[in-house]
């Protein structure tokens, strides 16, 4: 890959918790069962401002969790703070001018500025493979919004620090927060009934091996809150530790990136079980990877744009190593695939 050409292409295109516990089925009301999606409860007034519309659970190819739209790199203006969320990067839920709600991570988050570049690049790559991830977006947060919301601060060991204004990373919330039930844990009997659960997690493993996701695979499960018995869908979240956090290297390990709930791998019988994701990955064109990097601000890269260009080049080089990485995982001490003999 031509580093100068990819750098030029990627630079173009970028311009300047609600508490759901009352809705939970009985099995979730046991202490420790409800984990949520990193939500801190917000006030009823804030909840009422979110909107009364109830949207169905998004499909893996709709605007919430699918359909690659790399070309649209114009920032979306944040209009209203909704609530703080849990997580090491201390993100916030913001309502934006397009009427959608986004989980927003800020440039000066306590983890690393490169988390934002990682989230955008990895989310776009996952969508390229057809995986269900929340739609990524550039979110423009004004100084006035931050100044008017004392919750838009980070809790640090040395005190508090205000979130920086400007362009941040956002991932679209799946539906309306007031009417969508979102959890990050389901009992086994419900996990098995999640729409395409086996395909989602074998595809996620292909992706995580490729990108060397150094965090445990994170996922959420969601459905319309007021429709008891409606189907659960899955979405893959938190891609910030792909490429080893802010290090931008690939410390591969056979036991890395596996989802801890092994039942999602019960249908794995061999490498063919990882299709179509494995073939999609191997058949990607270098120009598609370049497009996924387009519009990402240099400041998200910690001022080291050349390292970001090299990161994308290395991802292209790694595409055909994933088959062996899956075999190595199968032969590891964890033996994650009980039916792959």
C-alpha positions in Angstrom: 0.0 0.0 0.0 1.2 3.5 -0.9 1.5 5.4 2.4 1.3 8.8 0.8 -1.7 7.9 -1.2 -3.6 6.4 1.7 -2.7 9.4 3.9 -4.1 11.8 1.3 -7.3 9.7 0.9 -8.0 9.4 4.6 -7.4 13.1 5.3 -10.2 14.1 2.9 -13.8 14.2 3.9 -13.9 15.6 7.4 -15.1 19.2 8.2 -14.4 21.5 11.0 -29.0 6.4 32.2 -32.3 5.8 32.1 -33.2 3.3 34.8 -34.8 0.3 33.0 -35.1 -2.0 36.0 -38.9 -1.7 36.4 -39.3 -3.1 32.9 -37.1 -6.1 33.5 -38.4 -9.7 33.5 -38.3 -11.3 36.9 -35.1 -13.2 36.2 -33.2 -9.9 35.8 -34.3 -8.5 39.1 -32.0 -10.8 41.0 -29.1 -8.9 42.6 -26.2 -8.7 40.2 -28.2 -9.9 37.1 -28.9 -6.5 35.6 -25.8 -4.9 34.3 -27.2 -2.5 31.8 -25.3 -0.8 29.1 -23.1 1.4 31.3 -26.1 3.6 32.3 -26.3 5.8 35.3 -30.0 6.7 36.0 -31.0 10.1 34.9 -33.8 12.3 36.1 -37.4 11.7 34.9 -37.3 15.1 33.4 -34.3 14.2 31.3 -35.9 11.0 30.3 -39.1 12.8 29.2 -37.0 15.0 26.9 -35.7 12.0 25.0 -38.9 11.5 23.1 -41.9 9.3 23.2 -41.5 7.5 19.9 -40.8 3.8 20.2 -38.7 2.2 17.5 -38.4 -1.5 16.8 -35.2 -3.3 17.5 -32.7 -2.4 14.7 -31.8 -4.9 12.1 -28.1 -5.7 11.6 -28.3 -3.8 8.3 -30.3 -0.8 9.2 -29.1 2.7 10.2 -28.6 1.7 13.8 -26.4 -1.4 13.4 -25.3 -1.8 9.8 -25.1 -0.2 6.4 -21.6 1.3 6.1 -21.8 5.0 5.5 -18.2 6.0 5.5 -18.8 8.8 3.0 -20.9 10.7 5.5 -18.2 12.2 7.7 -19.9 15.5 8.4 -20.2 16.1 12.2 -23.7 15.9 13.8 -24.4 18.7 16.3 -25.1 17.6 19.8 -28.2 19.3 21.2 -28.8 18.0 24.7 -27.2 16.1 27.5 -29.2 13.0 28.5 -27.2 11.2 31.1 -23.7 10.0 32.1 -22.7 6.4 31.4 -20.4 4.0 33.2 -17.1 2.8 31.6 -13.5 3.7 31.8 -13.7 6.4 29.1 -16.7 8.0 31.1 -18.9 8.6 28.0 -22.2 10.5 27.9 -25.5 9.9 26.2 -26.3 13.0 24.0 -29.4 13.8 21.9 -28.3 15.2 18.5 -29.8 17.3 15.8 -30.8 14.3 13.7 -33.1 13.2 16.5 -31.0 10.3 17.5 -29.2 9.6 20.7 -25.5 8.8 20.7 -23.1 7.4 23.3 -20.3 10.0 23.0 -16.6 9.5 23.9 -14.6 12.7 24.3 -11.0 13.4 23.1 -9.7 14.1 26.7 -11.2 10.9 28.1 -9.3 9.2 30.9 -8.1 6.3 28.7 -6.4 7.7 25.6 -7.2 10.1 22.8 -6.6 7.3 20.3 -9.6 5.5 21.7 -11.7 7.8 19.4 -9.7 6.9 16.3 -9.9 3.2 17.3 -13.7 3.3 17.8 -14.3 5.0 14.4 -12.0 2.9 12.4 -12.9 -0.4 14.0 -16.7 0.3 13.8 -16.4 1.0 10.1 -14.3 -2.1 9.6 -16.9 -4.2 11.5 -19.7 -2.8 9.3 -17.6 -3.6 6.3 -17.7 -7.3 7.4 -21.5 -7.1 8.0 -21.3 -7.2 11.8 -24.0 -5.6 13.9 -22.3 -2.6 15.5 -24.0 0.7 16.5 -23.7 3.2 13.7 -20.6 5.4 14.3 -20.7 9.2 13.8 -18.7 12.4 14.3 -20.4 14.4 17.0 -19.8 18.1 17.3 -20.2 19.2 21.0 -20.3 23.0 21.5 -18.6 24.9 24.4 -22.1 26.1 25.4 -23.4 22.6 25.8 -20.5 21.7 28.1 -20.7 24.9 30.1 -24.4 24.4 30.7 -24.1 20.8 31.9 -21.9 20.2 35.0 -22.2 16.4 34.4 -20.1 16.8 31.3 -16.9 16.4 33.3 -14.5 13.6 34.0 -14.0 12.2 37.6 -10.2 11.9 37.9 -8.0 11.0 40.8 -6.8 14.6 41.0 -10.3 16.1 40.8 -12.7 16.9 38.0 -11.9 18.0 34.4 -14.4 19.4 31.9 -15.0 17.5 28.7 -13.4 19.3 25.7 -15.7 20.8 23.1 -15.3 20.0 19.4 -15.6 16.8 17.3 -16.0 13.6 19.3 -16.8 10.0 18.6 -20.4 8.8 18.9 -22.1 5.5 18.5 -25.9 5.4 17.9 -28.1 4.2 20.7 -30.3 1.3 19.5 -33.8 2.9 19.4 -35.3 5.3 21.9 -33.7 5.2 25.4 -37.1 5.6 27.0 -38.6 2.6 25.2 -35.7 0.2 24.5 -34.6 -2.3 27.1 -30.8 -2.7 26.9 -28.7 -5.2 28.9 -25.2 -6.6 28.7 -26.1 -10.0 30.3 -28.8 -12.6 29.4 -29.3 -15.9 31.2 -28.3 -18.9 29.0 -31.9 -19.7 28.0 -32.4 -16.2 26.6 -28.9 -15.9 25.2 -29.6 -18.9 23.0 -32.7 -17.2 21.6 -30.9 -14.0 20.6 -31.4 -13.4 16.9 -28.5 -15.0 15.0 -26.5 -15.2 18.2 -24.0 -17.8 16.8 -23.3 -15.8 13.7 -22.9 -12.6 15.6 -20.2 -14.0 17.9 -18.3 -16.1 15.4 -18.1 -13.0 13.2 -17.0 -11.0 16.2 -14.2 -13.4 16.8 -13.0 -13.2 13.2 -13.0 -9.4 13.6 -11.3 -9.3 17.0 -8.5 -11.7 15.9 -7.9 -9.5 12.9 -7.8 -6.2 14.9 -6.2 -7.7 18.0 -9.0 -6.6 20.4 -7.2 -6.6 23.7 -10.3 -6.2 25.8 -12.9 -8.8 26.4 -15.5 -8.8 23.6 -18.3 -6.5 24.7 -21.9 -6.8 23.5 -25.3 -5.5 24.4 -28.7 -7.2 23.9 -31.8 -5.1 23.3 -35.5 -5.2 22.5 -38.6 -3.0 22.7 -39.2 -2.6 26.5 -43.0 -2.7 26.4 -43.3 -5.8 24.3 -42.8 -8.8 26.6 -41.5 -11.8 24.8 -40.2 -9.8 21.8 -37.0 -11.0 20.2 -33.6 -9.9 21.6 -31.0 -8.6 19.2 -27.3 -8.2 19.8 -24.9 -5.4 19.0 -21.1 -5.4 19.4 -19.9 -2.4 21.3 -16.7 -0.8 22.7 -14.1 -1.2 20.0 -11.6 1.1 21.7 -9.1 -1.6 22.6 -8.8 -2.9 19.1 -5.2 -2.4 17.9 -4.1 -2.6 21.6 -5.7 0.6 22.9 -3.4 3.6 22.3 -0.3 1.4 21.5 -1.4 0.6 17.9 0.3 -2.7 17.8 -0.8 -6.4 17.7 0.3 -8.5 20.6 -1.6 -11.6 19.4 -2.4 -14.5 21.7 -4.5 -17.7 21.1 -6.6 -17.0 24.1 -7.3 -13.4 23.4 -10.7 -12.0 22.1 -12.9 -15.0 23.1 -16.3 -14.2 24.4 -16.6 -15.7 28.0 -20.0 -17.3 27.4 -18.9 -20.3 25.4 -22.4 -21.4 24.4 -22.2 -18.8 21.6 -19.6 -21.1 20.0 -21.6 -24.4 20.3 -22.3 -24.5 16.5 -18.7 -24.1 15.5 -17.6 -27.3 13.7 -14.6 -26.0 11.8 -13.3 -23.0 9.8 -16.4 -23.2 7.6 -18.5 -22.1 10.7 -16.8 -18.7 10.5 -18.2 -17.9 7.1 -19.2 -15.6 5.5 -17.0 -13.3 7.7 -13.7 -15.1 7.0 -14.0 -14.9 3.2 -15.3 -11.4 3.4 -12.2 -10.4 5.3 -9.8 -12.2 3.0 -11.4 -10.6 0.0 -11.4 -7.0 1.1 -9.6 -4.6 -1.1 -6.9 -2.3 0.3 -8.9 0.7 -0.9 -11.9 -0.3 1.3 -9.6 -0.2 4.3 -8.4 3.2 3.3 -11.9 4.4 3.0 -12.6 3.3 6.5 -9.9 5.6 7.7 -11.1 8.6 5.8 -12.1 11.7 7.7 -10.7 10.7 11.1 -9.1 13.8 12.6 -5.4 13.9 13.1 -5.9 15.1 16.7 -7.7 11.8 17.4 -4.4 10.2 16.5 -2.4 12.1 19.1 -0.8 14.2 16.4 0.9 11.1 14.9 -0.9 10.7 11.6 1.9 8.6 10.0 1.4 5.9 12.7 -2.3 5.8 11.8 -1.5 5.3 8.1 0.8 2.5 9.1 -1.9 1.0 11.3 -4.2 0.7 8.3 -1.5 -0.8 6.2 -0.8 -3.4 8.8 -4.5 -4.3 9.0 -4.3 -5.1 5.2 -1.3 -7.3 5.8 -3.1 -9.2 8.6 -6.2 -10.2 6.7 -5.0 -13.7 5.7 -3.5 -14.6 9.1 -6.9 -14.9 10.8 -7.6 -18.6 9.7 -4.4 -19.7 11.5 -5.3 -17.5 14.5 -8.7 -19.3 14.8 -7.0 -22.7 14.6 -4.6 -21.6 17.3 -7.5 -20.6 19.5 -9.1 -23.9 18.9 -5.9 -25.7 20.0 -5.4 -23.4 23.1 -5.8 -24.5 26.7 -9.2 -22.8 26.8 -10.6 -25.2 24.1 -13.4 -22.7 23.3 -15.1 -24.8 20.6 -16.5 -27.9 22.2 -17.8 -29.3 18.9 -14.8 -28.6 16.6 -13.1 -31.9 16.6 
